[in-house]
Amino acid sequence: MVLPRDHFRALSWASQFLAYRRPSWKCASCRTPRITSAALPRRFATSASEGTKKPYYVTTPIFYVNAAPHVGHLYTMVIGDVVKRWRTLNGEHDAQFLTGTDEHGMKIQQAALAADMDTQAFCDKNYKTFEALAKSANLDNNYFIRTTEPAHKEAVQYFWEMLSHRGYIYTAKHEGWYSVSDETFYPPSQVQNSLDPTTGRKRMVSVETGKEVEWSSETNYHFRLSAFQERLLDLYKSDFITPSNYATDVVRSVSSGLQDLSISRPKERLNWGIPVPGDETQTIYVWLDALINYLTKAGYPFPPGQEGRLGWPANVHVVGKDIVRFHCVYWPAFLMALDLPLPHNVLVHGHWTMNHEKMSKSTGNVVNPFFAIDRFGVDTMRFFLAYQGGFAGDSDYDNQYIIRDYKKVLQWGIGNLASRLAGSSKGKLRTHIVNGTSDSLPPASQDDLAYQKLIEEAPLKVAEQMEKLNPRAALHEIISLIEQANKYFHASEPWKGAENAPRCLYLVAESLRITGILLQPYMPTKAKELLDYLCVDSTDPSSRMFSAAKLNSDPNYGEGVRKTVLFPPLISEE
């Protein structure tokens, strides 16, 4: 259906915010010449205004409420939370973390229809499951956003008006392969023939996601994405995308050319979303709507000079590999169009598989994150996901892997070492800590010196990996320290009461204390239990900050330590 020209009249919503006059909008046949990259101003910020102190800002994607959350959602949440908590551990107490739900689009509309529910009521019910998962995962998020909130609708419509005002929106007929599941159009080069494995029916699917597509032809609004090819390629020369293997794919795709992006849908086909300002016959494309949530939380539209007051630009967008194109191509182009500061980094992670096959509801191999947390405990799940989750590639999920890592790393690693330390010190750990640095001890052996160096280097290695946005590698550095501590403890045999026993007990105690500090972003509850077990002063917050994670920085812990079980056997190991 081709809409009448007057349906694409001048958009006036932003006049509520800005006092300006602009020409009426022109139809596709008589619009102004196409904007080229060379004609665009090469000015886009990558940081807050000079001299502005802004909070560190971390986000997850907002999650569709058309279906229940799975373990992949939990993983994304945990990674974002680890990054945020790490900044807090470093003294950035105003660090911000955002997660939430995407409640617009065709998938939501169809899911509500299938459930025989009013669409808003459907969203009001289903978002609570994701909010409950955030709480069950012990996230330290500052806000849980919903795209059905009035403030978000205002931000989206204002953003649209600004794009239109700057000439980046036009109308045209659009034809292409559309995926309802992915909520996006695909060019012919990105679709292929496929057989439905359950029915044998021939169908067209997306090469990237494997989701079914259907041919669609409609008139709607377009964003001049093609005008930003050169500027996007310039952006990718930085470390905007982590890990770099995803950047390679994005650069290859953008270098091959960009088509302008359809950014609205006819209301007759999609009525559940934010209306195009000034044109009630069209609904704003869900991905343009959804991406703006990061700005909504940061107070957009921004008062002049105050973009960074609530955290913008985001320091880290944590996303799954299936939505890289939206966050690394569309999103920066939208922001460039309005000269808004760009996010510092998009941290991409792989997917979780089962038996090395992609999880899918149709095959019944989707992991319910609530069941997993109930069975293994929230800190165990947080640890496992962060320890084994892949960034450059996918990771395989299996209950036996969780049990294996719990026993080997947590129960027999950290827990056993803490128990042996208390047992060997015979209730006098504080005395051994004091005597462990005494000049009256025999000279340190090569093993003592080598292990002491490991303790000194470990926090620096962890910090280095976190600065590279690699929380998995950082966690492996922490666990490596514990592994070496167990070997050192076993070789030194302090339980035999040798003259050098105080030095060994002191160094092992320091290893556990530093480990407890460094584990706080990953296992908040268990890390606290470990620090409490060592009697690290809980009334002095500085004693549990990263600044205290260095050898001999805390002379006041260890008094009254008694053996306890930090990691008891799992109730079920089936």
Salt bridges, closest charged atoms under 4 A:
ASP81 OD2 - ARG85 NE 2.74
ASP81 OD2 - ARG382 NH2 2.76
GLU92 OE2 - ARG87 NH2 2.69
GLU103 OE2 - ARG146 NE 2.65
ASP124 OD1 - ARG146 NH2 2.65
ASP140 OD2 - LYS84 NZ 3.14
GLU161 OE1 - ARG22 NH2 3.02
GLU175 OE2 - LYS173 NZ 3.81
GLU208 OE1 - ARG325 NH2 3.55
GLU212 OE1 - ARG201 NH2 3.07
GLU218 OE1 - ARG269 NH2 2.85
ASP234 OD2 - ARG42 NH2 2.26
ASP234 OD1 - LYS237 NZ 3.48
ASP249 OD1 - ARG252 NH1 3.03
ASP260 OD2 - ARG34 NH2 2.45
ASP289 OD2 - HIS104 ND1 2.60
ASP289 OD1 - HIS152 NE2 2.65
ASP322 OD1 - HIS351 NE2 3.33
ASP339 OD2 - ARG43 NH1 3.00
ASP339 OD2 - ARG166 NH1 2.75
ASP394 OD1 - LYS321 NZ 2.93
ASP396 OD2 - HIS356 NE2 3.77
ASP405 OD1 - ARG404 NE 3.01
GLU457 OE2 - LYS453 NZ 3.89
GLU457 OE1 - LYS461 NZ 3.86
GLU464 OE2 - LYS468 NZ 3.52
GLU467 OE2 - ARG87 NH1 3.28
GLU493 OE1 - LYS496 NZ 3.13
GLU510 OE1 - ARG513 NE 2.80
GLU529 OE1 - LYS526 NZ 3.12
ASP532 OD2 - LYS528 NZ 2.76
ASP532 OD1 - ARG544 NH2 2.67
GLU573 OE1 - LYS407 NZ 2.98
